[in-house]
C-alpha cells in the first residue's frame, strides 16, 4: 500500500475547483478543522457571493482526493470613496492541509497557483488575516505584512464564563471582570445618552436598498472599504448557513433608514456573542445601533461580546468608546497583502490599515459560520 511519504510533492496535481468539487472540499475541511461543514456551506461561501465566485483550489495525489486546499473570495472594494475606481480584491481563507500531509511545503505551490489565478481574474490585490500557525508561511512566500488586528471584549455579566474569556489576556484581566462588567453598564448608559431618543431599532428580514446610499456616504471617510449594498449584505449575513446572524435597522422618527447593526448569536452552550458589523453615518444613529446590539446579545444569553478591530482604526476607537476591553499586546493576528495591480489606488490605500473600514463582517473566518 502506498503511503504519503512515498508520493513526492511533484506528483501532486493542483486543480482549480468548481461547484462540482464542493463535497470533496467539505470532506477536506472537516478532516483539517474537526468541523461538520457540508457542501452547501461551501457553495454559499464560494459560489453565491454577489461580488463573484471565489478562486478555490486543491492539491491531489494521483488518483486521490484533495489533501491541501485554499480559497480567495472576492470583495468589491472602494478606495477613498471613489466608486469609479472600485474593483474586486481577494480575501484569503480556508487554508488547510490534511494532517497526514503536513510539514511538506505543499501549500507554497497552491499559493502560487491561486495568486496567478487571482491576477488573471483582474483583481487589484489579495489580503488575508492568517492564523499564527500559517502566518510565517505567507511571509516566506513574499506577502507583505501591513497591519495587525486584535480581539476586543465587552463584559455583559460578571460570571465564570467572562472570567475564563478574560483569562486569555492574563490573570489580572480575569480578576477585574466585576469592574469590567460595571464599566460596561456605564458605557451602555453613555451609548443611550449619545443616541438620544431620535432612533428606533427594528429587526431586518432583508436590507433595504437605501443602505447603498449610506455606504456611499461612509466610504468618503475611509481609504479602503468593501461596498455594502443590500444584495451583498443579505448574502453575507441573512443567508449565512449558520443561521446565527441577526440584523437590525436604525430608523429615525420619520421612519427613514439611518443605519444597521449585525450580531451573531451565541452557539449552543457558548457564552460568547459577536458584534459583527455596523454602518451609520450619524454618530447618534451608530450609538443607537451599538446599544441595540448589546441589548439583544444580553437577552440571547451572552456573558460577553467580542469584536475585532485593526490597530489605530476608526472601528477600534468606536469599540473602546462603547466599553469594549482591549486585549494584551501580543494577542493579535497580522494582516497581509499581495498586490496584483501595483499602480491601482486600492493597493496604496490598502497599505494603511488604520484607514480601513473593517469589522468582523469583513473577515472570512469561522465567526462567519
N, C-alpha and C positions, 0 to 999 in steps of 0.2 A: 504494500500500500504506500502510495506517495505521501510524504509528509511536507509540511510547509517549508521546512529547511531545504528540501531537495528542489524546490522551484525557485529559480533565480528571479530577481526583480525584473530583468529584461524580458522575461517570459510573460509578464503581466500585461494585459491589454487595457488601455484607458478608453472608456466609451462615454460619449455624451448620452444622457438619459432623456427619455420622453415619458409621456403619461403611461406608456405601456410598462415602464420599469418601476412604478411606484411601490408595488408589492415587494419586489426584491430589495429596494432601498429601505422599506419599512423593516424588513427582516434584519438587515444590517444595522439599522438604527437601534433596534431593540437588543441586539446582541452586544452592541457597544455601550449603550447607556442604561441597560436594565429597565427599559420602558415597555409600554404596551401600545406603541403607535401603530395605527392602521394605514393602509394605502390611501384612504380618503383624506387622512390628516395631511399627508404629504402632497396630495393633489390640491388641497386648499392652499398650502404654502407655496407650491411651485407652479401651479397651473392656473389658478383662479384670480391671481393678483391683477387688478385692472391696469396697473402700470406695465404689465407684460409678464412673460414666463421667465422663470429662473433658469440660469445655466447650472445644471447639476450633472455630476459625473461619478462614475465608479471605476475602480481598477478590478479586473477579474483575472484569476488564474485560468489556465487552459481548461475549458470545459466546465468551469465552475461559476458560482455566483460572486457578486461584488464583495470584496474584502476591505476596501477603503473607499470612502465617499466624501463628497464635498459639494457645496452649493453656493451660488451667489445670486441673490434676489434683487430685482430692480426696484429703485425708488426714483420718482420724478422730483429732482431737487432744483431749487431756485436760488441763484446767487444774488444776495443783496436786494431782493425784491424785484429783480429784472426778469419778468416772465418770458420775455423774448429770448433770454439766454438759458431758460430751463432745459435740462437734459437728464436722461437717465444716468443714474450711478448704481453701482452694485454694492450690496452688503453681504459679507460672507457669513456662512452659517453651516451647521451640521457637518463639522469636521470630524470624521470618525474612521478609525481603523479597528478591524476585528482584533480582539485580544490575542488570537493566535498568530497575528501578523505584525505586531507592533515592534518598534525599535529596529526597523529595517530601512528607514528612509524612503518608504513608498510614497508618502504624501508629497514629497517635493515634485515628482513628476506630475501628480494630479494638479497641484497648484499652478505649475507652468501651463498645463493644458487649459485649465479654467481661465487664467488671465488672458491667454491667447484668444479664447472664445469670447470673453467679455470685450476685449479690444476690437475684435472683428464685428461685434454687435453694435459698436459705435457708442458705448457708454463712456462717459467722461473719466470715471475713476472707479475704484473699488475701495471700500473701507471695512473695517471689522473691529470687534472687541474680543480678541481671543482670550481663552481662559489661561490660567497660569501654566498649565501643562503644555500648551501649544504655542504660547507667545514667542518663546525663543526660536521656534522653528520658522515662524513668519519673518522674524528679524534676520535670520540667516539667509532667507530666500530673497532679501532685498526690499522688504516692505519698510516704509518709513514709520517711525513712532511719532505721533503728532499730539498726543494728549493722554489724559487719564480720566477715568470715570469711577465714581465711588457710590456705595450704597448709603442712604440716609434713613433714619428710623424715627417714626413718631410713636411714642408710647401712649396707648389708649388706656391700658389697665396696668396697675402695679401688681403683677402676678408672677407665678413661676415661669410662665412662657416668655414673658417680656424679659425677665432676668436672664433666662437662658439665651435669648437672642442678643442681649447686650453683652453677655459674657464673651462673645466673639471678639469684641473690641476691648476686653480686659476686665478684670475682677472689679475694678473701681466703677466702671460703667454699670455693671450688674448691681452693685451695692447702691448706686444712685438712682435706680429705677423709680422709687417713690417720688423723688424730686423731679425726675423726668416726666412722670405722669402729671404731677402738679403743674409743671411748666407747660405741658400740653394743654391742660384745661385753660390756663391763662391765655395761651396762644390762640385757642379756638374762640375765646371771648373777644380777643383783638381782631380776629378774622371777621366775626359777626359785626364788630364796630366798623371795620373798614368797608364791609359790604353794605351796611345800612339796611334800609327797608325797601329799596327800589327794585329788588330782583327776586324772582321765584325759580326754584329748581324743580324740573319735571323729568320723569323718565323718558327716554327716547327709544322708540321701536325702529326708527330709521333717522339718519342725519338729514336735516333739511338742506335744500340747495343753497340757502343763504350762507352756509358755512364757508363756501369758497370765497365769498367776498370778505369774510372775516380773516381768512387765511391771507388774502392779498394784503390786507392792512398790516397784519403782523409780520409778514415777510419783509416789509420795508426796513425793519429794525434789526435784521439778522443777516449775516453774510452767507449762511448755509442753512436751508430749511426744506424739508420734504413737504411738497404741496398737500394740503389737507382739503380735499374735495369730498363730497358726500359719497360718491361711489367707492373711493378708496377707504374711507373711514368705515363704511358699512361692511366692506370685506374684512378689513383688519380687525375689527372689534365685534361687530354684531353677528357676523357669520363665522367667527372663530370657532373651530370644532370643540374647544374645551368647554364652551357654554358658560364660562365663569365671568365673562366681562359684562359690565353694566354701564350704559352711557346715560348721562343726564344733561339736559339742555338748561341753559340760563336764559330766562326771559325777563324783559323789563316790564314796567307797569302797563305799557301799551300793548304788551303781548308780543313784542318783537324779539327775535332770536338774537342773543348777545354773546353766546359762547357755549362751551360744553366742558364736561369733565368725564373721564372714563376711569373706572375702578376694576380691579379683579378681585372677586370674592375669595375668601379662604378655601383651600382644598378641604375635602372632608377630613376632619381630625387635625387640621393645621390651624395655628393661631395667627398666621400671617395674612394680611390683606395687602393689596398693592394700589398705590396711586399711579395709574398707567399713563394718562395723557390729559392735557387741558389746553384750551385755547379760548382767550377772551381779551380783546384789545383794551377794554376798560378795566382799570385796576380794581374797581369795586365789584365788577362782574366776576373777575378772576377770584377775588376773595370769597365771594358767594359760592363759586364753583368748588374751591378747595374745602371750605367748611362743609358744604354738602357732601363731598366725597368722604370726609372723615365721619360725618354723622351716619352715612349709610354703611360704612365698613364697621363702625362700632355696633350698629344694630344687627349686622350679619355675624357678629360673634368674634371679630378680630381682636386680639390682645394688643397688637401693634401693626403699624402700616409701614411698608417700605417703598422707597423710590430711589432711583439713581440719577446722578447729575454729573456732567462734565465739570472739571475744575474751573473755577473763576467764571462760570457761565451765569446767564440770567436765571435759568431754572434752579441752579444751586442757591442763588440769592432768595428766590421765592420759597424754596423748601425750608431754608433756615428761618426766614421771616414767619413761616407758617407753623414753626415749632418742631421741625424735624431735627434730630440729633445727628451730628457728624460722626463718622467712624474714626478709628485710629489711622494714623498717617499711612501705614503700609497696607491698609485694606482698600485696594483699588485694582482695576484692570487697565491695561493700556489700550489706546485707540491707534489703529494702524491705517496706512494709506498706500494705495498702489495707483499712481497716476497713469492714465492712458492717453489723455489729450492735454499735454503739459501746458499749452497756451490757453486753455479754456478757463473762464472766470471761476468756475466751480473748484478747480484744483487749487488756485491761490486762496480761495475762500475757505476750503476745507482744512488748510494747514493751520488755521487759527480756531481751534475748537472752542475757545472761550466765547466766540460769537456765533456758535451754532444754536439753533432752536432744536433741542434734543431731549426727549423724555424716554421713559420705559417703552412707550408705544413706538419709538423709533428703533428699538433694539430687535434683534432676531434671535431670541433665545427662549428658554423654557417658560419664562413668565408670559410668553405669548401663546401658551397652550402646548 
